[in-house]
Amino acid sequence: MNGRWDKSRKALFSLIPGLILLLGFFILFGLSLDHRNRRETYLEGQTRAAENNLQAVLGTLRPFAEAVVRESFSPFDKQSRIEAAWDAGPGPYRNALSIALSWELQQTYDIIAAMGFHLLEFHFPDSSSFFRFPGGSSGKTTAPYPEPRFTVGLANASLRPVEGFETGCLISGYRFIYPFISKGGRPLGSVELCLCLDTILPLLEELTGGTFCVFMPLREIETHSCETFRQELVPFPGLEDFLVKRTVLTHHRSGRGPDLKAIQDLCRNLRPKERRLLEGNASFSTGLARGKSPFRVTFVPLLSLRGELVGYLGGFIPDRTLRDLEQRYITLLIGTAAAFAFLALIVWLALRNRLAMETLATWDSLTGAMLREPFLRETERELSRSLRHDRPLAWIMFDIDDFKSVNDTLGHVAGDKLLQSLGRGITKAIRSSDLLARWGGDEFLVLAPETSELQAYRLAERLMDVAASLDVPGAPLHLSIGLHLQQKDDSIDDSLRKVDETLYAAKRQGRNRIARSNRNGRRISDVGPQETAGDKTDNEGDGGHS
């Protein structure tokens, strides 16, 4: 029972620190999920902030564009000439009116150019150009576009303002298109203003303290045959299949954001997942570092009113927030892991010490048998169980014949080895449910539950065989054994007294033998197997000794 008890206790004591470590693992896993959620939430918020910043910049200039259209084209004489030009159709008269109006609006164009706009154009209802700044004062009207432009056509058809990027025209910037209606309510076309990207980007950089660039997908430029624009674009190092204005590679606007070389390195460090987001026209933010400098990189797709990708607005902003989050997470992770590991170690050491103390208080360190006090506690439980279920309970007490001569002849070390070997052998010979106690120097006691008298006698014989088979100094050993079957009226003290009397009876009768008490416990007799054969009880097959 000693080995089974120790294994169970050791397994339990190992389980508790293991559960602490498992709890720590789940907490670390939860911290990891929380960190990832915090990081993603922050990046999503910064992506929305970048989109809002872009709309805020455009919103500050929208009232100016509306005012230009309202003030420049509202005079009755301008409306009259535009209406006359539309009614006249293509020809010298329309060209003359175009030249005259261009001269009159030159000052207006200079004003909007100073505000960052680089286009002022009037379109007739058929999308043909009446005059245009720059390049609208050649004396000839501009021919209609081969394909009507979607934004212009939408403004003319809906008679509502239209604004946004247009596929193939990103290099020209963001377009504001306002329908033009005469005083009499007649639609005469639309006025278009285009805001330069070189005006939008510095304002974004001033808001955020970063550097912004616009990346145009090569496939879109080639699809829409923007050869004029294509000549101004060059591939951007570090971001395949995207083009930028040639001036981006030669001029750096922001004084606080990263320079061009840093931007190229950051783009090269984009992970495959983020490159797939670029291919999918998705907006996103991510944290990247160049050396010891952390940056937040944000890409916002610029879409036309048709939902087609025009380009990407890329923001590269110094940002320590993600690095601080990462450092706090790592610190918390290490601290939590160390705390749980230390706690598990302390609990394991405490349980191991307790196990060692309980082992010392329960088991004899030499033989592995139980000590008296814990044996008597277990005996009380076994006796109660035996009486409750009316099951037999056998007591077997034995000691070594002439053990004193072994100590006197071979020494106490040899005697200890002999006792140690005997204890190990007896432990293997009995059942796991049997209790073995070291009762004295060389005196032992076995309590065998669910064991009839015949089964107990066979167990006693097996104990004698174990002792005789030992191969240690002082062997072979002979045992004197006393056997007593628990009676209903016997207390523990009564049974101990009776089994002790049978042991001494065996010694008086010549040693190396088994003695048992009779049924009433008053007469001691020497018992052999042939005498007990007829006393076989019904309990022999109930898990007892064979």
C-alpha positions as CSV (number, residue, x, y, z in Angstrom):
1,M,0.0,0.0,0.0
2,N,3.0,2.3,0.6
3,G,3.9,2.5,-3.1
4,R,0.3,3.0,-4.2
5,W,-0.3,5.7,-1.6
6,D,2.9,7.5,-2.5
7,K,2.1,7.4,-6.2
8,S,-1.4,8.8,-5.6
9,R,-0.1,11.5,-3.4
10,K,2.7,12.4,-5.8
11,A,0.3,12.5,-8.7
12,L,-2.0,14.8,-6.8
13,F,0.8,17.0,-5.6
14,S,2.1,17.3,-9.2
15,L,-1.4,18.0,-10.5
16,I,-1.9,21.1,-8.4
17,P,1.2,23.0,-9.7
18,G,0.2,21.8,-13.2
19,L,-3.2,23.3,-12.8
20,I,-1.7,26.5,-11.7
21,L,0.6,26.5,-14.8
22,L,-2.5,25.7,-16.9
23,L,-4.4,28.6,-15.4
24,G,-1.4,30.8,-16.1
25,F,-1.4,29.6,-19.7
26,F,-5.0,30.5,-20.2
27,I,-4.4,33.9,-18.6
28,L,-1.5,34.5,-21.0
29,F,-3.6,33.4,-23.9
30,G,-6.3,35.9,-22.8
31,L,-3.6,38.6,-22.5
32,S,-2.5,37.8,-26.0
33,L,-6.0,38.1,-27.4
34,D,-6.6,41.4,-25.4
35,H,-3.3,42.8,-26.8
36,R,-4.2,41.8,-30.3
37,N,-7.7,43.3,-30.0
38,R,-6.3,46.5,-28.5
39,R,-3.8,46.8,-31.4
40,E,-6.4,46.1,-34.1
41,T,-8.8,48.6,-32.5
42,Y,-6.2,51.3,-32.4
43,L,-5.2,50.7,-36.0
44,E,-8.8,50.6,-37.2
45,G,-9.3,53.9,-35.4
46,Q,-6.3,55.4,-37.0
47,T,-7.5,54.3,-40.4
48,R,-10.8,56.0,-39.9
49,A,-9.0,59.1,-38.6
50,A,-7.0,59.2,-41.9
51,E,-10.1,59.0,-43.9
52,N,-11.7,61.7,-41.8
53,N,-8.6,63.9,-42.2
54,L,-8.9,63.6,-45.9
55,Q,-12.5,64.6,-45.9
56,A,-11.7,67.4,-43.5
57,V,-9.1,68.9,-45.9
58,L,-11.5,68.6,-48.8
59,G,-14.3,70.1,-46.7
60,T,-12.3,73.2,-45.9
61,L,-11.8,74.0,-49.6
62,R,-15.4,73.0,-50.7
63,P,-16.9,76.4,-49.7
64,F,-14.2,78.2,-51.6
65,A,-15.0,76.3,-54.8
66,E,-18.7,76.9,-54.4
67,A,-18.1,80.6,-53.9
68,V,-15.9,80.8,-57.0
69,V,-18.6,79.3,-59.2
70,R,-21.3,81.4,-57.6
71,E,-19.5,84.7,-57.9
72,S,-17.8,84.2,-61.2
73,F,-20.6,82.9,-63.3
74,S,-23.7,84.5,-61.8
75,P,-23.5,87.9,-63.6
76,F,-26.2,88.1,-66.3
77,D,-23.9,89.0,-69.1
78,K,-21.8,85.9,-68.6
79,Q,-24.9,83.7,-68.5
80,S,-26.2,85.3,-71.7
81,R,-23.0,84.7,-73.6
82,I,-22.8,81.0,-72.4
83,E,-26.4,80.5,-73.5
84,A,-25.7,82.1,-76.8
85,A,-22.6,79.9,-77.4
86,W,-24.6,76.8,-76.6
87,D,-27.4,77.8,-79.0
88,A,-24.9,78.7,-81.7
89,G,-23.3,75.4,-81.8
90,P,-19.7,74.7,-82.8
91,G,-18.2,77.4,-85.0
92,P,-16.4,80.8,-85.1
93,Y,-19.0,82.5,-83.0
94,R,-18.7,80.0,-80.2
95,N,-14.9,80.3,-80.4
96,A,-15.0,84.1,-80.1
97,L,-17.2,83.9,-77.1
98,S,-14.9,81.3,-75.5
99,I,-11.9,83.6,-76.0
100,A,-13.7,86.6,-74.6
101,L,-14.9,84.8,-71.5
102,S,-11.4,83.3,-71.0
103,W,-9.9,86.8,-70.8
104,E,-12.5,87.9,-68.3
105,L,-12.0,84.8,-66.1
106,Q,-8.2,84.9,-66.1
107,Q,-8.1,86.8,-62.8
108,T,-10.5,84.3,-61.3
109,Y,-8.2,81.4,-62.3
110,D,-5.2,83.2,-60.8
111,I,-7.1,83.4,-57.5
112,I,-8.0,79.7,-57.4
113,A,-4.5,78.7,-58.6
114,A,-3.1,80.5,-55.6
115,M,-5.5,78.4,-53.4
116,G,-4.1,75.2,-54.9
117,F,-6.6,74.6,-57.7
118,H,-5.1,73.9,-61.1
119,L,-8.2,73.6,-63.4
120,L,-11.2,75.8,-64.2
121,E,-13.3,74.4,-67.0
122,F,-16.8,74.9,-68.4
123,H,-18.6,71.9,-70.0
124,F,-21.7,72.2,-72.2
125,P,-24.5,69.7,-71.6
126,D,-22.9,67.3,-74.2
127,S,-19.7,67.3,-72.1
128,S,-17.8,69.3,-74.7
129,S,-15.5,71.9,-73.3
130,F,-16.4,75.6,-73.8
131,F,-13.2,77.1,-72.3
132,R,-10.5,75.8,-70.0
133,F,-7.8,77.1,-67.7
134,P,-5.0,76.4,-68.3
135,G,-5.0,76.0,-72.1
136,G,-8.5,77.3,-72.9
137,S,-7.6,80.5,-74.8
138,S,-6.4,79.1,-78.0
139,G,-9.2,80.6,-80.1
140,K,-10.8,77.1,-80.6
141,T,-13.3,75.2,-78.5
142,T,-12.2,71.9,-77.2
143,A,-13.7,68.9,-78.9
144,P,-16.0,66.7,-76.8
145,Y,-14.3,63.8,-75.0
146,P,-14.2,60.6,-77.1
147,E,-16.1,59.0,-74.1
148,P,-18.3,61.3,-72.0
149,R,-16.7,61.7,-68.6
150,F,-18.8,60.1,-65.9
151,T,-18.5,62.8,-63.3
152,V,-19.3,65.6,-65.8
153,G,-22.1,63.6,-67.3
154,L,-23.5,62.9,-63.8
155,A,-23.5,66.5,-62.9
156,N,-25.2,67.6,-66.1
157,A,-27.8,64.8,-65.9
158,S,-28.6,65.2,-62.2
159,L,-28.3,69.0,-62.0
160,R,-26.6,68.4,-58.6
161,P,-23.0,69.1,-57.5
162,V,-20.7,66.1,-58.0
163,E,-17.2,65.7,-56.6
164,G,-14.6,63.0,-56.3
165,F,-11.7,61.3,-58.0
166,E,-12.1,60.0,-61.5
167,T,-10.5,57.0,-63.0
168,G,-7.5,57.9,-65.1
169,C,-7.5,61.5,-63.8
170,L,-6.0,61.2,-60.4
171,I,-2.9,63.1,-61.4
172,S,-5.1,66.1,-61.8
173,G,-6.5,65.9,-58.3
174,Y,-9.9,66.0,-56.7
175,R,-12.7,67.4,-58.8
176,F,-15.6,69.7,-57.8
177,I,-18.3,69.8,-60.6
178,Y,-21.3,72.2,-60.2
179,P,-24.2,72.3,-62.6
180,F,-24.7,75.7,-64.3
181,I,-28.3,76.9,-64.7
182,S,-29.4,80.2,-66.2
183,K,-31.6,82.7,-64.4
184,G,-34.5,81.3,-66.4
185,G,-33.9,77.8,-65.1
186,R,-32.3,76.4,-68.3
187,P,-29.4,73.9,-67.8
188,L,-26.4,75.2,-69.7
189,G,-23.7,72.7,-68.6
190,S,-21.3,72.5,-65.6
191,V,-18.3,74.2,-64.1
192,E,-15.4,72.0,-63.0
193,L,-12.6,72.9,-60.6
194,C,-9.8,70.5,-59.8
195,L,-7.8,70.6,-56.5
196,C,-4.1,69.8,-56.8
197,L,-2.8,66.8,-54.8
198,D,0.1,69.0,-54.0
199,T,-2.4,71.1,-52.0
200,I,-4.1,68.2,-50.2
201,L,-0.9,66.4,-49.1
202,P,0.8,69.2,-47.2
203,L,-2.4,69.9,-45.3
204,L,-2.6,66.3,-44.3
205,E,1.0,66.4,-43.2
206,E,0.3,69.5,-41.2
207,L,-2.6,67.7,-39.4
208,T,-0.7,64.5,-38.6
209,G,3.0,65.4,-38.5
210,G,3.7,62.6,-41.0
211,T,4.5,62.3,-44.7
212,F,1.9,61.5,-47.3
213,C,2.2,60.2,-50.9
214,V,-0.3,59.2,-53.5
215,F,0.5,55.8,-55.2
216,M,-1.2,55.1,-58.5
217,P,-1.7,51.5,-59.7
218,L,0.1,50.9,-62.9
219,R,-2.8,48.7,-64.2
220,E,-5.3,51.6,-63.9
221,I,-3.0,54.1,-65.7
222,E,-2.5,51.6,-68.5
223,T,-6.1,50.6,-68.7
224,H,-7.3,54.2,-69.2
225,S,-4.5,55.2,-71.6
226,C,-3.4,58.2,-69.6
227,E,-0.2,58.6,-71.6
228,T,0.1,62.3,-70.8
229,F,0.0,61.6,-67.1
230,R,2.1,58.4,-67.5
231,Q,5.1,60.5,-68.6
232,E,5.0,62.3,-65.2
233,L,5.0,59.1,-63.2
234,V,7.8,56.8,-62.2
235,P,7.8,53.4,-60.3
236,F,8.1,53.7,-56.6
237,P,11.0,51.7,-55.1
238,G,9.7,49.2,-52.5
239,L,6.1,49.1,-53.7
240,E,5.7,47.1,-56.9
241,D,3.1,47.9,-59.5
242,F,2.6,51.4,-58.1
243,L,3.6,54.8,-59.6
244,V,4.2,58.2,-58.1
245,K,4.8,61.6,-59.5
246,R,8.4,62.2,-60.5
247,T,8.6,65.2,-58.1
248,V,7.9,62.9,-55.1
249,L,11.3,61.3,-55.6
250,T,13.1,64.6,-55.7
251,H,11.2,66.7,-53.2
252,H,10.3,66.0,-49.6
253,R,7.7,68.3,-48.1
254,S,7.2,67.2,-44.5
255,G,9.7,68.4,-41.9
256,R,8.5,66.0,-39.2
257,G,7.6,62.8,-41.1
258,P,10.0,60.2,-42.6
259,D,12.1,61.0,-45.6
260,L,11.8,59.3,-49.0
261,K,14.4,56.6,-48.1
262,A,12.6,55.7,-44.9
263,I,9.3,55.5,-46.8
264,Q,10.8,53.1,-49.3
265,D,12.2,50.9,-46.5
266,L,8.8,50.9,-44.8
267,C,7.0,49.9,-48.0
268,R,9.5,47.1,-48.5
269,N,8.7,45.8,-44.9
270,L,5.0,45.5,-45.7
271,R,4.0,41.9,-44.9
272,P,2.2,39.6,-47.4
273,K,-1.1,40.1,-45.6
274,E,-0.9,43.8,-46.0
275,R,0.2,43.6,-49.7
276,R,-2.9,41.4,-50.3
277,L,-5.0,44.2,-48.7
278,L,-3.5,46.6,-51.2
279,E,-4.4,44.3,-54.0
280,G,-8.0,44.1,-52.7
281,N,-8.4,47.9,-52.6
282,A,-8.8,47.9,-48.8
283,S,-8.0,50.6,-46.3
284,F,-5.8,49.6,-43.4
285,S,-3.1,50.8,-40.9
286,T,-0.1,48.9,-39.6
287,G,2.8,49.4,-37.4
288,L,6.3,49.2,-38.9
289,A,9.7,50.3,-37.7
290,R,12.9,51.5,-39.4
291,G,15.7,50.9,-37.1
292,K,14.7,52.3,-33.7
293,S,12.1,54.6,-35.2
294,P,8.5,53.3,-35.0
295,F,5.9,54.5,-37.6
296,R,2.3,54.0,-38.3
297,V,1.6,53.3,-42.0
298,T,-1.9,54.0,-43.3
299,F,-3.2,53.3,-46.8
300,V,-6.6,54.7,-47.9
301,P,-7.9,53.7,-51.3
302,L,-9.1,56.6,-53.5
303,L,-12.1,55.4,-55.3
304,S,-14.0,57.0,-58.2
305,L,-17.8,57.5,-58.1
306,R,-18.0,54.2,-59.9
307,G,-16.1,52.4,-57.1
308,E,-13.0,52.0,-59.3
309,L,-9.5,52.3,-57.7
310,V,-7.9,55.5,-58.7
311,G,-4.9,55.3,-56.3
312,Y,-3.8,55.0,-52.7
313,L,-3.2,57.7,-50.2
314,G,-0.3,56.5,-48.2
315,G,0.5,58.1,-44.8
316,F,3.8,57.5,-42.9
317,I,3.5,58.9,-39.4
318,P,5.9,58.6,-36.5
319,D,3.9,56.8,-33.8
320,R,5.2,55.2,-30.6
321,T,1.8,54.1,-29.4
322,L,2.0,50.6,-31.0
323,R,5.6,50.2,-29.6
324,D,4.5,51.2,-26.2
325,L,1.5,48.8,-26.4
326,E,3.9,46.1,-27.4
327,Q,6.4,46.8,-24.6
328,R,3.6,46.9,-22.0
329,Y,2.3,43.6,-23.3
330,I,5.7,41.9,-23.3
331,T,6.3,43.3,-19.7
332,L,2.9,42.1,-18.6
333,L,3.4,38.7,-20.3
334,I,6.8,38.1,-18.8
335,G,5.6,39.3,-15.4
336,T,2.5,37.1,-15.4
337,A,4.4,34.1,-16.7
338,A,7.1,34.6,-14.0
339,A,4.5,35.0,-11.3
340,F,2.6,31.8,-12.2
341,A,5.8,29.9,-12.6
342,F,7.0,31.1,-9.2
343,L,3.7,30.4,-7.6
344,A,3.6,26.9,-9.2
345,L,7.2,26.3,-7.9
346,I,6.3,27.5,-4.4
347,V,3.2,25.3,-4.3
348,W,5.2,22.3,-5.6
349,L,7.9,22.8,-3.0
350,A,5.4,23.2,-0.2
351,L,3.5,20.1,-1.3
352,R,6.7,18.1,-1.7
353,N,7.8,19.1,1.8
354,R,4.4,18.2,3.1
355,L,4.5,14.9,1.3
356,A,8.0,14.3,2.8
357,M,6.8,15.2,6.3
358,E,3.7,13.0,5.9
359,T,5.8,10.2,4.6
360,L,8.1,10.4,7.5
361,A,5.2,10.5,9.9
362,T,3.4,7.6,8.1
363,W,6.0,5.2,6.8
364,D,9.0,3.5,8.3
365,S,12.0,4.8,6.2
366,L,13.9,1.5,6.5
367,T,11.2,-1.1,5.7
368,G,8.5,0.9,3.9
369,A,5.9,-0.3,6.4
370,M,3.5,2.0,8.2
371,L,4.2,3.3,11.6
372,R,1.9,2.5,14.5
373,E,-0.2,5.7,14.7
374,P,-1.2,5.9,11.1
375,F,-1.7,2.1,11.0
376,L,-4.1,2.3,13.9
377,R,-6.0,5.2,12.2
378,E,-6.4,3.0,9.0
379,T,-7.3,0.0,11.2
380,E,-10.3,1.9,12.6
381,R,-11.6,2.6,9.2
382,E,-11.1,-1.0,8.0
383,L,-12.7,-2.4,11.2
384,S,-15.8,-0.1,10.7
385,R,-16.1,-1.2,7.1
386,S,-15.8,-4.9,8.0
387,L,-18.5,-4.7,10.7
388,R,-20.8,-2.6,8.5
389,H,-20.6,-5.0,5.6
390,D,-20.2,-8.2,7.7
391,R,-16.9,-9.1,5.9
392,P,-13.9,-11.0,7.4
393,L,-10.8,-9.1,8.7
394,A,-7.6,-11.0,9.4
395,W,-4.7,-10.0,11.7
396,I,-1.2,-11.4,11.0
397,M,1.7,-10.6,13.3
398,F,5.2,-12.0,12.8
399,D,8.8,-11.5,13.7
400,I,12.2,-12.8,12.6
401,D,13.5,-15.9,14.5
402,D,16.9,-15.3,16.2
403,F,17.2,-11.8,14.7
404,K,19.4,-10.8,17.6
405,S,22.0,-13.2,16.5
406,V,22.1,-11.6,13.1
407,N,22.9,-8.2,14.6
408,D,25.4,-9.7,17.0
409,T,27.2,-11.8,14.4
410,L,27.0,-9.6,11.2
411,G,26.4,-6.2,12.7
412,H,23.5,-3.7,12.7
413,V,24.2,-2.6,9.1
414,A,23.6,-6.2,7.9
415,G,20.5,-6.4,10.1
416,D,19.1,-3.2,8.7
417,K,19.6,-4.5,5.1
418,L,17.9,-7.7,6.1
419,L,14.9,-5.8,7.5
420,Q,14.8,-3.5,4.4
421,S,14.8,-6.5,2.0
422,L,12.1,-8.2,4.1
423,G,9.9,-5.1,4.1
424,R,10.2,-4.8,0.3
425,G,9.4,-8.5,-0.2
426,I,6.4,-8.5,2.1
427,T,5.0,-5.3,0.4
428,K,5.1,-7.1,-2.9
429,A,3.6,-10.3,-1.5
430,I,0.5,-8.6,0.0
431,R,-2.4,-7.0,-1.8
432,S,-2.6,-3.2,-2.3
433,S,-5.6,-3.2,0.1
434,D,-3.6,-4.9,2.9
435,L,-1.9,-2.8,5.6
436,L,1.6,-3.6,6.7
437,A,3.0,-2.0,9.8
438,R,6.4,-2.2,11.6
439,W,5.2,-3.0,15.1
440,G,8.6,-3.2,16.8
441,G,12.3,-3.8,16.0
442,D,11.8,-6.9,13.9
443,E,8.1,-7.4,14.6
444,F,5.5,-6.7,11.8
445,L,1.7,-6.6,11.6
446,V,-0.5,-7.2,8.6
447,L,-4.2,-6.3,8.5
448,A,-5.9,-8.1,5.6
449,P,-9.5,-7.0,4.8
450,E,-11.9,-9.3,3.0
451,T,-9.7,-12.3,4.0
452,S,-11.0,-15.6,5.4
453,E,-9.1,-17.7,7.9
454,L,-7.8,-20.1,5.2
455,Q,-6.8,-17.2,3.0
456,A,-5.0,-15.6,5.9
457,Y,-3.2,-18.8,6.6
458,R,-2.1,-19.0,2.9
459,L,-0.9,-15.5,3.1
460,A,1.1,-16.3,6.2
461,E,2.7,-19.2,4.3
462,R,3.6,-16.9,1.5
463,L,5.2,-14.5,4.0
464,M,7.4,-17.3,5.3
465,D,8.4,-18.2,1.7
466,V,9.3,-14.6,1.0
467,A,11.5,-14.5,4.1
468,A,13.2,-17.8,3.2
469,S,13.9,-16.6,-0.4
470,L,15.8,-13.5,0.6
471,D,19.4,-13.3,-0.7
472,V,21.0,-11.0,1.8
473,P,23.5,-11.4,4.7
474,G,21.8,-13.3,7.5
475,A,19.4,-15.2,5.2
476,P,17.6,-17.6,5.0
477,L,15.2,-16.2,7.5
478,H,12.5,-18.0,9.5
479,L,9.4,-16.3,10.8
480,S,7.1,-17.0,13.7
481,I,3.6,-15.9,12.8
482,G,0.5,-15.4,14.8
483,L,-2.9,-15.3,13.0
484,H,-6.2,-14.0,14.4
485,L,-9.6,-13.6,12.6
486,Q,-11.5,-10.5,13.8
487,Q,-14.6,-11.3,15.9
488,K,-17.6,-9.0,16.0
489,D,-17.2,-8.3,19.7
490,D,-13.4,-7.6,19.5
491,S,-12.1,-4.1,19.8
492,I,-8.8,-3.2,18.2
493,D,-7.0,-3.7,21.5
494,D,-8.6,-7.1,21.9
495,S,-7.5,-8.2,18.4
496,L,-4.0,-6.8,19.0
497,R,-3.8,-8.7,22.3
498,K,-5.0,-12.0,20.7
499,V,-2.7,-11.9,17.7
500,D,0.2,-11.0,19.9
501,E,-0.6,-14.1,22.1
502,T,-0.7,-16.3,19.0
503,L,2.7,-15.0,17.9
504,Y,4.3,-15.8,21.3
505,A,2.5,-19.2,21.2
506,A,4.2,-19.9,17.9
507,K,7.6,-19.0,19.5
508,R,7.0,-21.2,22.5
509,Q,6.0,-24.1,20.3
510,G,9.4,-24.1,18.5
511,R,9.4,-21.0,16.1
512,N,9.3,-21.1,12.3
513,R,5.6,-21.9,12.4
514,I,2.1,-20.4,12.2
515,A,-0.2,-20.2,15.2
516,R,-3.8,-19.1,15.4
517,S,-6.3,-18.3,18.1
518,N,-9.3,-20.5,18.4
519,R,-12.9,-19.2,17.9
520,N,-13.4,-17.8,21.4
521,G,-9.8,-16.4,21.5
522,R,-8.9,-18.2,24.8
523,R,-7.0,-21.2,23.6
524,I,-4.0,-21.0,21.4
525,S,-3.3,-23.9,19.0
526,D,-0.7,-24.6,16.3
527,V,-2.4,-24.7,13.0
528,G,-1.4,-26.4,9.7
529,P,-3.0,-26.2,6.3
530,Q,-4.7,-29.6,6.7
531,E,-6.5,-28.4,9.7
532,T,-7.9,-25.3,8.1
533,A,-9.1,-26.9,4.9
534,G,-12.5,-27.6,6.4
535,D,-12.8,-24.1,7.8
536,K,-12.9,-22.5,4.3
537,T,-15.5,-19.7,4.4
538,D,-17.6,-18.2,1.7
539,N,-15.3,-15.2,1.5
540,E,-12.4,-17.0,-0.2
541,G,-13.3,-16.0,-3.7
542,D,-14.2,-12.4,-2.9
543,G,-11.0,-10.8,-3.9
544,G,-9.0,-12.5,-1.1
545,H,-5.7,-14.2,-1.0
546,S,-5.3,-17.5,-2.9
